[in-house]
Structures are given as C-alpha cells and as structure tokens.
Amino acid sequence: MAEFETLGKKYGHFDLTMIKIGAYDKTWPDIHLNPEQAIDAHIKLNGKHLLPIHWGTFNLGLHSWYEPVERLVKEADKRNVKLLTPKVGEIVSLNHIPVMQNWWESFSEE
C-alpha cells in the first residue's frame, strides 16, 4: 500500500480514482484489493471520487456477487469517501456527478 501513498504525494490530488474491488480472497492477498484496501488506496492517492471497478459483471471470486460493493459502501460511509457506482454501461461525467443509487440491490443472485 506504500506505493499508493508515494503516488498520491508525487502526483497530487486525483479527481477520480478507479480501483478494483472484486475477486479477492484471503488465500490470494496479492492478486486483488478487497473493498477496505481499495478505500485505503483511494485515500492515499488523495482521490476526490472513487469509481470501483472489477466487480458487478460476473463473479470470479469466492465471495457473493454483492459483497464487494456492499463492503465498499459501508467503508466509504465510515471514512467519508465519495463513490460513483454507475450501472454497467452507464456514462459518468465528473461535470455532472450522478446521485448514488444502490442499483445492484434490485438483482437476485439466483
């Protein structure tokens, strides 16, 4: 995680960070960040908005489909991180920040 802090200090504040939050597991900790680590990386990068990536399309991890984003939202609320969670394929512009919606809650994992 030190590399994120170095980048944040060297390159300043980022308007947007895009950080992977899915397909993680404790048995492969060096492959993908978990949601809490993604929040840490975003903060160390001095990010303004976090757009989580690598989740929500198909499940590659041993966790449930919902788990990455639910953990991310919970941690973001605790740490006052602004999230962008567009639907798959939705266009996002930092000039017109969309209202955050938990759109994934309308899907079934069956």
Biopython code that builds the backbone (N, CA, C, O; Angstrom):
import numpy as np
from Bio.PDB.StructureBuilder import StructureBuilder

atoms = [
    (1, "MET", "N", (0.816, -1.203, 0.000)),
    (1, "MET", "CA", (0.000, 0.000, 0.000)),
    (1, "MET", "C", (0.857, 1.263, 0.000)),
    (1, "MET", "O", (0.355, 2.351, -0.282)),
    (2, "ALA", "N", (2.117, 1.131, 0.306)),
    (2, "ALA", "CA", (3.004, 2.301, 0.337)),
    (2, "ALA", "C", (3.116, 2.949, -1.040)),
    (2, "ALA", "O", (3.299, 4.161, -1.148)),
    (3, "GLU", "N", (3.005, 2.131, -2.098)),
    (3, "GLU", "CA", (3.110, 2.689, -3.447)),
    (3, "GLU", "C", (1.982, 3.686, -3.739)),
    (3, "GLU", "O", (2.189, 4.650, -4.476)),
    (4, "PHE", "N", (0.804, 3.465, -3.174)),
    (4, "PHE", "CA", (-0.306, 4.405, -3.371)),
    (4, "PHE", "C", (-0.018, 5.740, -2.701)),
    (4, "PHE", "O", (-0.306, 6.802, -3.254)),
    (5, "GLU", "N", (0.553, 5.673, -1.507)),
    (5, "GLU", "CA", (0.893, 6.897, -0.787)),
    (5, "GLU", "C", (1.967, 7.684, -1.544)),
    (5, "GLU", "O", (1.900, 8.910, -1.632)),
    (6, "THR", "N", (2.953, 6.974, -2.086)),
    (6, "THR", "CA", (4.008, 7.617, -2.869)),
    (6, "THR", "C", (3.417, 8.313, -4.092)),
    (6, "THR", "O", (3.759, 9.458, -4.386)),
    (7, "LEU", "N", (2.535, 7.623, -4.799)),
    (7, "LEU", "CA", (1.890, 8.212, -5.983)),
    (7, "LEU", "C", (1.041, 9.426, -5.605)),
    (7, "LEU", "O", (1.058, 10.441, -6.300)),
    (8, "GLY", "N", (0.304, 9.318, -4.507)),
    (8, "GLY", "CA", (-0.531, 10.421, -4.054)),
    (8, "GLY", "C", (0.278, 11.659, -3.721)),
    (8, "GLY", "O", (-0.124, 12.777, -4.041)),
    (9, "LYS", "N", (1.419, 11.457, -3.078)),
    (9, "LYS", "CA", (2.287, 12.589, -2.718)),
    (9, "LYS", "C", (2.956, 13.190, -3.948)),
    (9, "LYS", "O", (3.089, 14.409, -4.059)),
    (10, "LYS", "N", (3.373, 12.333, -4.867)),
    (10, "LYS", "CA", (4.122, 12.801, -6.036)),
    (10, "LYS", "C", (3.234, 13.500, -7.069)),
    (10, "LYS", "O", (3.630, 14.516, -7.641)),
    (11, "TYR", "N", (2.040, 12.959, -7.307)),
    (11, "TYR", "CA", (1.203, 13.474, -8.389)),
    (11, "TYR", "C", (-0.007, 14.287, -7.919)),
    (11, "TYR", "O", (-0.811, 14.744, -8.731)),
    (12, "GLY", "N", (-0.125, 14.458, -6.617)),
    (12, "GLY", "CA", (-1.164, 15.347, -6.110)),
    (12, "GLY", "C", (-2.533, 14.729, -6.052)),
    (12, "GLY", "O", (-2.667, 13.506, -6.029)),
    (13, "HIS", "N", (-3.540, 15.550, -6.028)),
    (13, "HIS", "CA", (-4.928, 15.100, -5.875)),
    (13, "HIS", "C", (-5.486, 14.618, -7.210)),
    (13, "HIS", "O", (-5.274, 15.237, -8.252)),
    (14, "PHE", "N", (-6.192, 13.518, -7.152)),
    (14, "PHE", "CA", (-6.854, 12.964, -8.333)),
    (14, "PHE", "C", (-8.346, 13.258, -8.236)),
    (14, "PHE", "O", (-8.956, 13.043, -7.188)),
    (15, "ASP", "N", (-8.933, 13.747, -9.316)),
    (15, "ASP", "CA", (-10.378, 13.965, -9.335)),
    (15, "ASP", "C", (-11.126, 12.646, -9.250)),
    (15, "ASP", "O", (-12.204, 12.571, -8.661)),
    (16, "LEU", "N", (-10.550, 11.607, -9.839)),
    (16, "LEU", "CA", (-11.198, 10.302, -9.905)),
    (16, "LEU", "C", (-10.151, 9.209, -9.771)),
    (16, "LEU", "O", (-9.113, 9.239, -10.433)),
    (17, "THR", "N", (-10.438, 8.248, -8.909)),
    (17, "THR", "CA", (-9.634, 7.028, -8.873)),
    (17, "THR", "C", (-10.532, 5.879, -9.302)),
    (17, "THR", "O", (-11.708, 5.835, -8.941)),
    (18, "MET", "N", (-9.982, 4.959, -10.063)),
    (18, "MET", "CA", (-10.702, 3.765, -10.495)),
    (18, "MET", "C", (-9.923, 2.586, -9.923)),
    (18, "MET", "O", (-8.818, 2.272, -10.367)),
    (19, "ILE", "N", (-10.526, 1.944, -8.931)),
    (19, "ILE", "CA", (-9.809, 0.905, -8.184)),
    (19, "ILE", "C", (-10.639, -0.376, -8.139)),
    (19, "ILE", "O", (-11.843, -0.342, -7.882)),
    (20, "LYS", "N", (-9.982, -1.496, -8.391)),
    (20, "LYS", "CA", (-10.656, -2.790, -8.385)),
    (20, "LYS", "C", (-11.073, -3.171, -6.966)),
    (20, "LYS", "O", (-10.338, -2.946, -6.004)),
    (21, "ILE", "N", (-12.270, -3.754, -6.859)),
    (21, "ILE", "CA", (-12.773, -4.132, -5.531)),
    (21, "ILE", "C", (-13.265, -5.573, -5.478)),
    (21, "ILE", "O", (-13.670, -6.028, -4.409)),
    (22, "GLY", "N", (-13.247, -6.305, -6.584)),
    (22, "GLY", "CA", (-13.815, -7.646, -6.584)),
    (22, "GLY", "C", (-12.783, -8.730, -6.831)),
    (22, "GLY", "O", (-11.614, -8.445, -7.093)),
    (23, "ALA", "N", (-13.226, -9.969, -6.744)),
    (23, "ALA", "CA", (-12.398, -11.162, -6.999)),
    (23, "ALA", "C", (-11.182, -11.212, -6.084)),
    (23, "ALA", "O", (-10.061, -11.442, -6.537)),
    (24, "TYR", "N", (-11.412, -10.996, -4.804)),
    (24, "TYR", "CA", (-10.364, -11.057, -3.785)),
    (24, "TYR", "C", (-10.626, -12.261, -2.891)),
    (24, "TYR", "O", (-11.737, -12.789, -2.845)),
    (25, "ASP", "N", (-9.602, -12.679, -2.194)),
    (25, "ASP", "CA", (-9.750, -13.752, -1.219)),
    (25, "ASP", "C", (-8.528, -13.734, -0.313)),
    (25, "ASP", "O", (-7.437, -13.347, -0.731)),
    (26, "LYS", "N", (-8.721, -14.152, 0.925)),
    (26, "LYS", "CA", (-7.594, -14.145, 1.868)),
    (26, "LYS", "C", (-6.493, -15.109, 1.447)),
    (26, "LYS", "O", (-5.352, -14.953, 1.883)),
    (27, "THR", "N", (-6.797, -16.103, 0.613)),
    (27, "THR", "CA", (-5.780, -17.050, 0.177)),
    (27, "THR", "C", (-4.940, -16.513, -0.991)),
    (27, "THR", "O", (-3.911, -17.101, -1.324)),
    (28, "TRP", "N", (-5.360, -15.412, -1.611)),
    (28, "TRP", "CA", (-4.545, -14.773, -2.651)),
    (28, "TRP", "C", (-4.522, -13.252, -2.423)),
    (28, "TRP", "O", (-5.045, -12.496, -3.242)),
    (29, "PRO", "N", (-3.922, -12.808, -1.323)),
    (29, "PRO", "CA", (-3.958, -11.396, -0.939)),
    (29, "PRO", "C", (-3.204, -10.461, -1.878)),
    (29, "PRO", "O", (-3.435, -9.252, -1.845)),
    (30, "ASP", "N", (-2.321, -10.978, -2.703)),
    (30, "ASP", "CA", (-1.535, -10.119, -3.584)),
    (30, "ASP", "C", (-2.127, -9.999, -4.991)),
    (30, "ASP", "O", (-1.513, -9.393, -5.869)),
    (31, "ILE", "N", (-3.302, -10.566, -5.207)),
    (31, "ILE", "CA", (-3.904, -10.540, -6.537)),
    (31, "ILE", "C", (-4.813, -9.328, -6.708)),
    (31, "ILE", "O", (-4.617, -8.545, -7.637)),
    (32, "HIS", "N", (-5.789, -9.157, -5.846)),
    (32, "HIS", "CA", (-6.735, -8.043, -5.921)),
    (32, "HIS", "C", (-6.922, -7.409, -4.555)),
    (32, "HIS", "O", (-6.781, -8.074, -3.528)),
    (33, "LEU", "N", (-7.237, -6.133, -4.544)),
    (33, "LEU", "CA", (-7.552, -5.443, -3.300)),
    (33, "LEU", "C", (-8.946, -5.831, -2.841)),
    (33, "LEU", "O", (-9.827, -6.079, -3.664)),
    (34, "ASN", "N", (-9.149, -5.884, -1.533)),
    (34, "ASN", "CA", (-10.513, -6.036, -1.045)),
    (34, "ASN", "C", (-11.110, -4.627, -0.917)),
    (34, "ASN", "O", (-10.376, -3.650, -1.063)),
    (35, "PRO", "N", (-12.395, -4.492, -0.655)),
    (35, "PRO", "CA", (-13.020, -3.163, -0.628)),
    (35, "PRO", "C", (-12.393, -2.188, 0.370)),
    (35, "PRO", "O", (-12.234, -1.008, 0.059)),
    (36, "GLU", "N", (-12.040, -2.658, 1.546)),
    (36, "GLU", "CA", (-11.433, -1.770, 2.540)),
    (36, "GLU", "C", (-10.049, -1.309, 2.089)),
    (36, "GLU", "O", (-9.667, -0.163, 2.325)),
    (37, "GLN", "N", (-9.304, -2.192, 1.446)),
    (37, "GLN", "CA", (-7.992, -1.816, 0.909)),
    (37, "GLN", "C", (-8.148, -0.806, -0.230)),
    (37, "GLN", "O", (-7.319, 0.090, -0.390)),
    (38, "ALA", "N", (-9.211, -0.957, -1.018)),
    (38, "ALA", "CA", (-9.474, -0.007, -2.101)),
    (38, "ALA", "C", (-9.738, 1.390, -1.536)),
    (38, "ALA", "O", (-9.260, 2.382, -2.086)),
    (39, "ILE", "N", (-10.492, 1.471, -0.449)),
    (39, "ILE", "CA", (-10.731, 2.763, 0.209)),
    (39, "ILE", "C", (-9.408, 3.332, 0.710)),
    (39, "ILE", "O", (-9.146, 4.521, 0.531)),
    (40, "ASP", "N", (-8.576, 2.511, 1.330)),
    (40, "ASP", "CA", (-7.257, 2.966, 1.799)),
    (40, "ASP", "C", (-6.430, 3.512, 0.631)),
    (40, "ASP", "O", (-5.826, 4.579, 0.740)),
    (41, "ALA", "N", (-6.405, 2.780, -0.479)),
    (41, "ALA", "CA", (-5.632, 3.212, -1.645)),
    (41, "ALA", "C", (-6.161, 4.549, -2.165)),
    (41, "ALA", "O", (-5.377, 5.445, -2.478)),
    (42, "HIS", "N", (-7.464, 4.687, -2.258)),
    (42, "HIS", "CA", (-8.082, 5.933, -2.720)),
    (42, "HIS", "C", (-7.670, 7.108, -1.837)),
    (42, "HIS", "O", (-7.322, 8.175, -2.342)),
    (43, "ILE", "N", (-7.709, 6.918, -0.545)),
    (43, "ILE", "CA", (-7.336, 7.982, 0.399)),
    (43, "ILE", "C", (-5.856, 8.325, 0.253)),
    (43, "ILE", "O", (-5.483, 9.498, 0.267)),
    (44, "LYS", "N", (-5.016, 7.305, 0.112)),
    (44, "LYS", "CA", (-3.574, 7.543, -0.038)),
    (44, "LYS", "C", (-3.241, 8.222, -1.369)),
    (44, "LYS", "O", (-2.239, 8.929, -1.474)),
    (45, "LEU", "N", (-4.070, 8.009, -2.367)),
    (45, "LEU", "CA", (-3.893, 8.665, -3.659)),
    (45, "LEU", "C", (-4.445, 10.095, -3.659)),
    (45, "LEU", "O", (-4.316, 10.818, -4.647)),
    (46, "ASN", "N", (-5.055, 10.490, -2.550)),
    (46, "ASN", "CA", (-5.685, 11.813, -2.443)),
    (46, "ASN", "C", (-6.782, 11.971, -3.495)),
    (46, "ASN", "O", (-6.866, 12.991, -4.179)),
    (47, "GLY", "N", (-7.617, 10.941, -3.606)),
    (47, "GLY", "CA", (-8.695, 10.964, -4.583)),
    (47, "GLY", "C", (-9.912, 11.730, -4.089)),
    (47, "GLY", "O", (-10.195, 11.782, -2.892)),
    (48, "LYS", "N", (-10.627, 12.323, -5.044)),
    (48, "LYS", "CA", (-11.858, 13.041, -4.722)),
    (48, "LYS", "C", (-13.070, 12.109, -4.841)),
    (48, "LYS", "O", (-13.909, 12.065, -3.942)),
    (49, "HIS", "N", (-13.160, 11.371, -5.940)),
    (49, "HIS", "CA", (-14.236, 10.407, -6.161)),
    (49, "HIS", "C", (-13.622, 9.048, -6.466)),
    (49, "HIS", "O", (-12.601, 8.958, -7.149)),
    (50, "LEU", "N", (-14.246, 7.995, -5.958)),
    (50, "LEU", "CA", (-13.802, 6.623, -6.211)),
    (50, "LEU", "C", (-14.834, 5.906, -7.071)),
    (50, "LEU", "O", (-16.008, 5.816, -6.711)),
    (51, "LEU", "N", (-14.382, 5.402, -8.203)),
    (51, "LEU", "CA", (-15.211, 4.596, -9.096)),
    (51, "LEU", "C", (-14.708, 3.158, -8.990)),
    (51, "LEU", "O", (-13.658, 2.829, -9.542)),
    (52, "PRO", "N", (-15.449, 2.295, -8.284)),
    (52, "PRO", "CA", (-14.998, 0.917, -8.131)),
    (52, "PRO", "C", (-15.109, 0.157, -9.450)),
    (52, "PRO", "O", (-16.099, 0.269, -10.172)),
    (53, "ILE", "N", (-14.071, -0.616, -9.742)),
    (53, "ILE", "CA", (-14.076, -1.428, -10.967)),
    (53, "ILE", "C", (-13.799, -2.881, -10.601)),
    (53, "ILE", "O", (-13.465, -3.199, -9.460)),
    (54, "HIS", "N", (-13.943, -3.748, -11.584)),
    (54, "HIS", "CA", (-13.666, -5.173, -11.443)),
    (54, "HIS", "C", (-14.656, -5.834, -10.487)),
    (54, "HIS", "O", (-14.278, -6.619, -9.617)),
    (55, "TRP", "N", (-15.921, -5.499, -10.669)),
    (55, "TRP", "CA", (-16.986, -6.125, -9.889)),
    (55, "TRP", "C", (-18.291, -5.919, -10.669)),
    (55, "TRP", "O", (-18.349, -5.079, -11.567)),
    (56, "GLY", "N", (-19.315, -6.668, -10.335)),
    (56, "GLY", "CA", (-20.663, -6.415, -10.827)),
    (56, "GLY", "C", (-21.018, -6.966, -12.187)),
    (56, "GLY", "O", (-22.175, -6.854, -12.594)),
    (57, "THR", "N", (-20.084, -7.555, -12.914)),
    (57, "THR", "CA", (-20.464, -8.122, -14.201)),
    (57, "THR", "C", (-20.635, -9.632, -14.088)),
    (57, "THR", "O", (-21.703, -10.157, -14.400)),
    (58, "PHE", "N", (-19.619, -10.320, -13.655)),
    (58, "PHE", "CA", (-19.724, -11.748, -13.380)),
    (58, "PHE", "C", (-18.811, -12.055, -12.207)),
    (58, "PHE", "O", (-17.875, -11.308, -11.924)),
    (59, "ASN", "N", (-19.081, -13.134, -11.542)),
    (59, "ASN", "CA", (-18.400, -13.433, -10.290)),
    (59, "ASN", "C", (-17.179, -14.314, -10.521)),
    (59, "ASN", "O", (-17.298, -15.465, -10.940)),
    (60, "LEU", "N", (-16.000, -13.757, -10.241)),
    (60, "LEU", "CA", (-14.752, -14.515, -10.329)),
    (60, "LEU", "C", (-14.218, -14.898, -8.956)),
    (60, "LEU", "O", (-13.313, -15.727, -8.854)),
    (61, "GLY", "N", (-14.765, -14.306, -7.905)),
    (61, "GLY", "CA", (-14.267, -14.536, -6.557)),
    (61, "GLY", "C", (-15.074, -15.572, -5.813)),
    (61, "GLY", "O", (-16.095, -16.061, -6.296)),
    (62, "LEU", "N", (-14.598, -15.894, -4.627)),
    (62, "LEU", "CA", (-15.289, -16.852, -3.773)),
    (62, "LEU", "C", (-16.333, -16.158, -2.892)),
    (62, "LEU", "O", (-17.047, -16.816, -2.136)),
    (63, "HIS", "N", (-16.417, -14.856, -2.990)),
    (63, "HIS", "CA", (-17.400, -14.085, -2.235)),
    (63, "HIS", "C", (-18.687, -13.963, -3.045)),
    (63, "HIS", "O", (-18.714, -14.284, -4.233)),
    (64, "SER", "N", (-19.748, -13.498, -2.397)),
    (64, "SER", "CA", (-21.001, -13.299, -3.130)),
    (64, "SER", "C", (-20.842, -12.145, -4.117)),
    (64, "SER", "O", (-19.923, -11.335, -3.993)),
    (65, "TRP", "N", (-21.729, -12.076, -5.081)),
    (65, "TRP", "CA", (-21.711, -11.026, -6.107)),
    (65, "TRP", "C", (-21.862, -9.652, -5.471)),
    (65, "TRP", "O", (-21.239, -8.693, -5.927)),
    (66, "TYR", "N", (-22.679, -9.540, -4.423)),
    (66, "TYR", "CA", (-22.958, -8.264, -3.759)),
    (66, "TYR", "C", (-21.871, -7.827, -2.780)),
    (66, "TYR", "O", (-21.727, -6.634, -2.513)),
    (67, "GLU", "N", (-21.115, -8.760, -2.249)),
    (67, "GLU", "CA", (-20.217, -8.450, -1.145)),
    (67, "GLU", "C", (-19.237, -7.302, -1.415)),
    (67, "GLU", "O", (-19.104, -6.424, -0.561)),
    (68, "PRO", "N", (-18.549, -7.266, -2.556)),
    (68, "PRO", "CA", (-17.570, -6.182, -2.745)),
    (68, "PRO", "C", (-18.179, -4.787, -2.628)),
    (68, "PRO", "O", (-17.648, -3.935, -1.915)),
    (69, "VAL", "N", (-19.271, -4.556, -3.311)),
    (69, "VAL", "CA", (-19.852, -3.209, -3.297)),
    (69, "VAL", "C", (-20.504, -2.891, -1.953)),
    (69, "VAL", "O", (-20.450, -1.746, -1.505)),
    (70, "GLU", "N", (-21.110, -3.870, -1.309)),
    (70, "GLU", "CA", (-21.711, -3.615, -0.004)),
    (70, "GLU", "C", (-20.646, -3.262, 1.032)),
    (70, "GLU", "O", (-20.840, -2.351, 1.838)),
    (71, "ARG", "N", (-19.535, -3.971, 1.013)),
    (71, "ARG", "CA", (-18.434, -3.649, 1.927)),
    (71, "ARG", "C", (-17.833, -2.286, 1.587)),
    (71, "ARG", "O", (-17.473, -1.522, 2.483)),
    (72, "LEU", "N", (-17.726, -1.985, 0.291)),
    (72, "LEU", "CA", (-17.177, -0.703, -0.129)),
    (72, "LEU", "C", (-18.056, 0.457, 0.341)),
    (72, "LEU", "O", (-17.548, 1.437, 0.886)),
    (73, "VAL", "N", (-19.346, 0.354, 0.139)),
    (73, "VAL", "CA", (-20.271, 1.412, 0.549)),
    (73, "VAL", "C", (-20.196, 1.636, 2.056)),
    (73, "VAL", "O", (-20.170, 2.776, 2.521)),
    (74, "LYS", "N", (-20.162, 0.559, 2.806)),
    (74, "LYS", "CA", (-20.088, 0.658, 4.269)),
    (74, "LYS", "C", (-18.812, 1.376, 4.703)),
    (74, "LYS", "O", (-18.853, 2.263, 5.556)),
    (75, "GLU", "N", (-17.684, 0.994, 4.117)),
    (75, "GLU", "CA", (-16.402, 1.605, 4.472)),
    (75, "GLU", "C", (-16.329, 3.052, 3.985)),
    (75, "GLU", "O", (-15.791, 3.915, 4.680)),
    (76, "ALA", "N", (-16.860, 3.315, 2.813)),
    (76, "ALA", "CA", (-16.869, 4.684, 2.282)),
    (76, "ALA", "C", (-17.682, 5.602, 3.189)),
    (76, "ALA", "O", (-17.282, 6.739, 3.441)),
    (77, "ASP", "N", (-18.813, 5.118, 3.677)),
    (77, "ASP", "CA", (-19.629, 5.913, 4.600)),
    (77, "ASP", "C", (-18.862, 6.229, 5.877)),
    (77, "ASP", "O", (-18.908, 7.351, 6.380)),
    (78, "LYS", "N", (-18.161, 5.232, 6.392)),
    (78, "LYS", "CA", (-17.380, 5.431, 7.621)),
    (78, "LYS", "C", (-16.264, 6.445, 7.435)),
    (78, "LYS", "O", (-15.945, 7.209, 8.346)),
    (79, "ARG", "N", (-15.671, 6.444, 6.241)),
    (79, "ARG", "CA", (-14.463, 7.244, 6.019)),
    (79, "ARG", "C", (-14.710, 8.457, 5.125)),
    (79, "ARG", "O", (-13.770, 9.111, 4.674)),
    (80, "ASN", "N", (-15.982, 8.745, 4.878)),
    (80, "ASN", "CA", (-16.382, 9.938, 4.121)),
    (80, "ASN", "C", (-15.763, 9.985, 2.720)),
    (80, "ASN", "O", (-15.241, 11.015, 2.294)),
    (81, "VAL", "N", (-15.829, 8.863, 2.017)),
    (81, "VAL", "CA", (-15.317, 8.763, 0.652)),
    (81, "VAL", "C", (-16.498, 8.865, -0.310)),
    (81, "VAL", "O", (-17.517, 8.196, -0.135)),
    (82, "LYS", "N", (-16.345, 9.709, -1.324)),
    (82, "LYS", "CA", (-17.390, 9.895, -2.337)),
    (82, "LYS", "C", (-17.270, 8.805, -3.392)),
    (82, "LYS", "O", (-16.235, 8.665, -4.044)),
    (83, "LEU", "N", (-18.352, 8.026, -3.552)),
    (83, "LEU", "CA", (-18.366, 6.925, -4.512)),
    (83, "LEU", "C", (-19.176, 7.273, -5.751)),
    (83, "LEU", "O", (-20.147, 8.026, -5.692)),
    (84, "LEU", "N", (-18.754, 6.708, -6.867)),
    (84, "LEU", "CA", (-19.533, 6.705, -8.094)),
    (84, "LEU", "C", (-19.812, 5.245, -8.406)),
    (84, "LEU", "O", (-18.879, 4.465, -8.596)),
    (85, "THR", "N", (-21.069, 4.867, -8.462)),
    (85, "THR", "CA", (-21.426, 3.463, -8.716)),
    (85, "THR", "C", (-22.420, 3.387, -9.872)),
    (85, "THR", "O", (-23.592, 3.073, -9.667)),
    (86, "PRO", "N", (-21.953, 3.674, -11.084)),
    (86, "PRO", "CA", (-22.865, 3.624, -12.227)),
    (86, "PRO", "C", (-23.290, 2.197, -12.543)),
    (86, "PRO", "O", (-22.592, 1.236, -12.218)),
    (87, "LYS", "N", (-24.450, 2.082, -13.183)),
    (87, "LYS", "CA", (-24.861, 0.776, -13.690)),
    (87, "LYS", "C", (-23.879, 0.362, -14.780)),
    (87, "LYS", "O", (-23.221, 1.210, -15.381)),
    (88, "VAL", "N", (-23.782, -0.909, -15.029)),
    (88, "VAL", "CA", (-22.891, -1.404, -16.073)),
    (88, "VAL", "C", (-23.263, -0.726, -17.390)),
    (88, "VAL", "O", (-24.411, -0.795, -17.830)),
    (89, "GLY", "N", (-22.290, -0.074, -18.011)),
    (89, "GLY", "CA", (-22.501, 0.608, -19.281)),
    (89, "GLY", "C", (-22.963, 2.056, -19.170)),
    (89, "GLY", "O", (-23.015, 2.763, -20.176)),
    (90, "GLU", "N", (-23.296, 2.506, -17.972)),
    (90, "GLU", "CA", (-23.757, 3.886, -17.786)),
    (90, "GLU", "C", (-22.592, 4.859, -17.945)),
    (90, "GLU", "O", (-21.486, 4.592, -17.475)),
    (91, "ILE", "N", (-22.840, 5.974, -18.600)),
    (91, "ILE", "CA", (-21.823, 7.001, -18.794)),
    (91, "ILE", "C", (-21.757, 7.880, -17.553)),
    (91, "ILE", "O", (-22.782, 8.268, -16.992)),
    (92, "VAL", "N", (-20.526, 8.188, -17.134)),
    (92, "VAL", "CA", (-20.307, 9.030, -15.959)),
    (92, "VAL", "C", (-19.474, 10.237, -16.371)),
    (92, "VAL", "O", (-18.488, 10.103, -17.095)),
    (93, "SER", "N", (-19.874, 11.406, -15.908)),
    (93, "SER", "CA", (-19.115, 12.632, -16.138)),
    (93, "SER", "C", (-18.882, 13.312, -14.802)),
    (93, "SER", "O", (-19.803, 13.434, -13.995)),
    (94, "LEU", "N", (-17.663, 13.752, -14.565)),
    (94, "LEU", "CA", (-17.381, 14.463, -13.327)),
    (94, "LEU", "C", (-17.987, 15.862, -13.340)),
    (94, "LEU", "O", (-18.049, 16.524, -12.304)),
    (95, "ASN", "N", (-18.432, 16.312, -14.508)),
    (95, "ASN", "CA", (-19.117, 17.607, -14.592)),
    (95, "ASN", "C", (-20.551, 17.517, -14.075)),
    (95, "ASN", "O", (-21.137, 18.520, -13.669)),
    (96, "HIS", "N", (-21.101, 16.325, -14.093)),
    (96, "HIS", "CA", (-22.471, 16.085, -13.622)),
    (96, "HIS", "C", (-22.477, 14.793, -12.811)),
    (96, "HIS", "O", (-22.844, 13.732, -13.316)),
    (97, "ILE", "N", (-22.069, 14.895, -11.556)),
    (97, "ILE", "CA", (-21.968, 13.725, -10.692)),
    (97, "ILE", "C", (-23.356, 13.149, -10.448)),
    (97, "ILE", "O", (-24.234, 13.852, -9.947)),
    (98, "PRO", "N", (-23.567, 11.879, -10.794)),
    (98, "PRO", "CA", (-24.880, 11.276, -10.556)),
    (98, "PRO", "C", (-25.104, 10.997, -9.066)),
    (98, "PRO", "O", (-24.160, 10.803, -8.300)),
    (99, "VAL", "N", (-26.359, 10.984, -8.691)),
    (99, "VAL", "CA", (-26.727, 10.621, -7.326)),
    (99, "VAL", "C", (-26.462, 9.129, -7.166)),
    (99, "VAL", "O", (-26.830, 8.327, -8.024)),
    (100, "MET", "N", (-25.825, 8.768, -6.068)),
    (100, "MET", "CA", (-25.510, 7.357, -5.846)),
    (100, "MET", "C", (-26.785, 6.559, -5.616)),
    (100, "MET", "O", (-27.634, 6.924, -4.802)),
    (101, "GLN", "N", (-26.895, 5.468, -6.350)),
    (101, "GLN", "CA", (-28.029, 4.557, -6.198)),
    (101, "GLN", "C", (-27.493, 3.147, -6.003)),
    (101, "GLN", "O", (-26.525, 2.749, -6.651)),
    (102, "ASN", "N", (-28.108, 2.413, -5.133)),
    (102, "ASN", "CA", (-27.718, 1.014, -4.901)),
    (102, "ASN", "C", (-28.467, 0.124, -5.894)),
    (102, "ASN", "O", (-29.276, -0.713, -5.495)),
    (103, "TRP", "N", (-28.200, 0.305, -7.164)),
    (103, "TRP", "CA", (-28.913, -0.391, -8.224)),
    (103, "TRP", "C", (-28.766, -1.909, -8.148)),
    (103, "TRP", "O", (-29.656, -2.637, -8.588)),
    (104, "TRP", "N", (-27.672, -2.387, -7.605)),
    (104, "TRP", "CA", (-27.393, -3.818, -7.520)),
    (104, "TRP", "C", (-28.370, -4.532, -6.580)),
    (104, "TRP", "O", (-28.538, -5.748, -6.673)),
    (105, "GLU", "N", (-29.008, -3.795, -5.686)),
    (105, "GLU", "CA", (-29.960, -4.411, -4.745)),
    (105, "GLU", "C", (-31.206, -4.937, -5.441)),
    (105, "GLU", "O", (-31.941, -5.736, -4.861)),
    (106, "SER", "N", (-31.460, -4.503, -6.680)),
    (106, "SER", "CA", (-32.639, -4.969, -7.404)),
    (106, "SER", "C", (-32.401, -6.279, -8.134)),
    (106, "SER", "O", (-33.323, -6.817, -8.746)),
    (107, "PHE", "N", (-31.175, -6.805, -8.082)),
    (107, "PHE", "CA", (-30.845, -8.056, -8.766)),
    (107, "PHE", "C", (-30.828, -9.219, -7.780)),
    (107, "PHE", "O", (-30.526, -9.049, -6.599)),
    (108, "SER", "N", (-31.152, -10.376, -8.279)),
    (108, "SER", "CA", (-31.110, -11.589, -7.492)),
    (108, "SER", "C", (-29.852, -12.363, -7.850)),
    (108, "SER", "O", (-29.424, -12.347, -9.004)),
    (109, "GLU", "N", (-29.257, -13.037, -6.884)),
    (109, "GLU", "CA", (-28.056, -13.838, -7.136)),
    (109, "GLU", "C", (-28.390, -15.242, -7.636)),
    (109, "GLU", "O", (-27.486, -16.035, -7.897)),
    (110, "GLU", "N", (-29.643, -15.548, -7.767)),
    (110, "GLU", "CA", (-30.034, -16.912, -8.183)),
    (110, "GLU", "C", (-29.703, -17.186, -9.621)),
    (110, "GLU", "O", (-29.967, -18.280, -10.118)),
]
sb = StructureBuilder()
sb.init_structure("model")
sb.init_model(0)
sb.init_chain("A")
sb.init_seg("    ")
for serial, (resi, resn, name, xyz) in enumerate(atoms, 1):
    if name == "N":
        sb.init_residue(resn, " ", resi, " ")
    sb.init_atom(name, np.array(xyz, "f"), 0.0, 1.0, " ", f" {name:<3s}", serial, name[0])
structure = sb.get_structure()
